Structure formats: C-alpha cells, structure tokens
Amino acid sequence: MKLIDAPSPNFDDRKLPVDTVILHYTGMETGAEALKRLQEPGAKVSAHYLVEENGDVYKLVEEDKRAWHAGVSYWKGDIEMNGRSIGVEIVNPGHQFGYRDFPDAQIASVIDLLKEIRARHKIDPARVIGHSDVAPRRKEDPGEKFPWKKLSDEGLALAPFEGDAKAGEAVTFEAALEALSAIGYDANLGDYAAGLLAFQRRFCPQALGQGFDPLTRAALISVKEKL
C-alpha cells in the first residue's frame, strides 16, 4: 500500500474516541477531481483517506482529528458520526457518473488500510459500515457493487447474507423492522424505506428494492444475530 500525504484543511478537533470506520465512494468523474474537492478550504468536506483505483492511498486528515465526511448521520442512536469515525473515500464515479466494479488493487489497499486502522483503534467489524448506512435518505455509497465479502473474509467487516429466503418466511414484519433498528439503522414504523434500501445494498443486494421480502427478512435476522 502506497501512502501519500495530501493534507486537507477541512477538519477540527475530535472529542470522542474512534470506534467506527465509514466507507464512501467519491461519486465524481475522476479521482483527481475528488482529491481536489476534499482539499478545497471552501468545500468544507474531507475524509481521513482517499483510495485511488490503482491502490494509491492519500492521507488527508490525521486520525486524531475530526474529518467532515458523514454529514447528517445516525447509527445506533448516535447522530454525530463524524466525531467517532474515520472516513475513507474510495474512488468510483458512483451512480451518477457510471457506477462500476471496484478494482482488485484498490480493494487490496482498502483491506491493508483497514487492518492498520483496526490495529490502532480496535474497531469492531460490525462498525465498519457504509455512508448509506448512516445517511440512507441522502446517500447510496459505497453501493451494491462494493465487495464487502472480501473485507469480511479478512475479519474486517460483517459478511453479506449468503443464505436463502426460506428462513425469512416465518419472520413477521414487526420482527424484521425491529431487527433493522437493532442493527443500527434509523428506522421507525412510518419512515423505514431508506434504511431498508441501505441494508439491502450492504447485506443482500440481490433483494435491492424488494421491500421486506422473505430474503431480506432472513438477512435481517441473520445479521442481527451476529451482533
């Protein structure tokens, strides 16, 4: 993993211990464009790291400082995710500019980086999450193409659901909704759709947009039981 210093002025003091990593995609046409944006003082956005498609890693903000990457966010009742997380931007055009698979070299560097972050901060794999997980009404990243299984194979994140729908046939709507909330998503009886889509992107993309279908219900119970 090649680490390149690329300081951003967009940070402030951190007041909480680090216990979470939030993965993003850049959602811009090129990595250079994204890097420039993260370094612009007027942009008021940043991340701790940016991982290029060739595997190069840019360090923008020191881990003991708070980068501005999560925005309005929620996870397990916490609404100040910038304060307790490390933000990793992963270069990809995203859904707006031609969403595509993440190259092997890039993911290898993400894995190496996460191993180093975990060694420093003892991050629970359940708290390596996506931007859409903490901001489901605004964000889709890193999206359904992100290879979470490669991270879970290294013990760095929870694995996507690989079971079948049969186990979900007996799961009630109420139990599924409770599981969605227990996992960490901002979900209540009247406003759960965005959180459900974020869960599907993360854990069962084959069911994306299918509501509380049996496969999603099975996945929800399975993930909840891993916590």
C-alpha positions, 0 to 999 in steps of 0.5 A, a space after each residue: 500500500 502506497 501512502 501519500 500525504 495530501 493534507 486537507 484543511 477541512 477538519 477540527 478537533 475530535 472529542 470522542 474516541 474512534 470506534 467506527 470506520 465509514 466507507 464512501 465512494 467519491 461519486 465524481 468523474 475522476 479521482 483527481 477531481 475528488 482529491 481536489 474537492 476534499 482539499 478545497 478550504 471552501 468545500 468544507 468536506 474531507 475524509 481521513 483517506 482517499 483510495 485511488 483505483 490503482 491502490 494509491 492511498 492519500 492521507 488527508 486528515 490525521 486520525 486524531 482529528 475530526 474529518 467532515 465526511 458523514 454529514 447528517 448521520 445516525 447509527 445506533 442512536 448516535 447522530 454525530 458520526 463524524 466525531 467517532 469515525 474515520 472516513 475513507 473515500 474510495 474512488 468510483 464515479 458512483 451512480 451518477 457518473 457510471 457506477 462500476 466494479 471496484 478494482 482488485 488493487 484498490 480493494 487490496 489497499 482498502 483491506 491493508 488500510 483497514 487492518 492498520 486502522 483496526 490495529 490502532 483503534 480496535 474497531 469492531 467489524 460490525 462498525 465498519 459500515 457504509 455512508 448509506 448506512 448512516 445517511 440512507 435518505 441522502 446517500 447510496 455509497 459505497 453501493 451494491 457493487 462494493 465487495 464487502 465479502 472480501 473485507 469480511 473474509 479478512 475479519 474486517 467487516 460483517 459478511 453479506 447474507 449468503 443464505 436463502 429466503 426460506 428462513 425469512 418466511 416465518 419472520 413477521 414484519 414487526 420482527 424484521 423492522 425491529 431487527 433493522 433498528 437493532 442493527 443500527 439503522 434509523 428506522 421507525 414504523 412510518 419512515 423505514 424505506 431508506 434504511 431498508 434500501 441501505 441494508 439491502 445494498 450492504 447485506 443482500 443486494 440481490 433483494 435491492 428494492 424488494 421491500 421486506 421480502 422473505 430474503 431480506 427478512 432472513 438477512 435481517 435476522 441473520 445479521 442481527 444475530 451476529 451482533 
